[in-house]
Amino acid sequence: MCAARAEAYLVYDYAERTVWLDEIGYRAAEPGVWPVCGAHADSLRVPQGWTLVDRRPAPVPVALSAPVFAA
């Protein structure tokens, strides 16, 4: 078991052979929902013939601004 903070929820549908990764808080108290840390979510691989659907929001790029120098 991983001791890192959960950053996503993992949900399986065996009949559909589908695995979903949802953002944390989206499916909090449902049965069959597994909290996973970001590292495990990012490295998740599903069995051959299964589909992985990552529904987590894409990271927002941080724009770095150039320093402003007073003249």
N, C-alpha and C positions, 0 to 999 in steps of 0.2 A: 504494500500500500504506500502511496506517495504522500509525503507530509507537506508538499507545497500547497499554496492556496488555490482553490478551484477557480478556473477562469472560463470554463465552458461546461455544458451538459452534453452527455453522450446518450443517445437513444437508439435502440436496435428494433427493427421490424423483421423478424425471421421469415415470415411469409413473403414479404416483398424483397428480401435480401438487400435491405437498405439500412444504412447507419447515418444518423444525423448528428451534427455538432451544432448546438445552439448556444447563443450568448447566455451568460450566467443570469439567472433570474427569470428567464423566459418560461421555464417549465418547472419551477422550483419543487413543488411537492407531489408531482405525479409519480406513480409507481413505475419502476423500470427505467428511471432516469438516473444516470450516474455522473456525479461531479468529477471532472478531470482538470488537472493543471494545464497551463498553456503549453508547456513542453511536450506533454503526452498528447494533447489535442493536435498540436502541429505535426507530430511524428506518427500519428495514427495511420495504420494500414489495415485495410479490410481484406477478407478472404477473396480469392479469385471468384469472379461471378457476382460479387456484391458491388453495391454502389455507395460511395461516400458523398454525402451532401453537407457541405460546410456552410451553415447559415449564419455564422458569426459575421458581424459587420467588419468591413475592411478597415485596416488601420488608417487613420487620417494622417497624411504626411505633414510634418512640421516644417514650416518655412523658416529658414534662418535669414534674418535680415543683417545687412552690413552695418557695422557700427557707425554711428553718426558722430562726426567730430565737429566741435565748435571752432569757428574761425576767429 
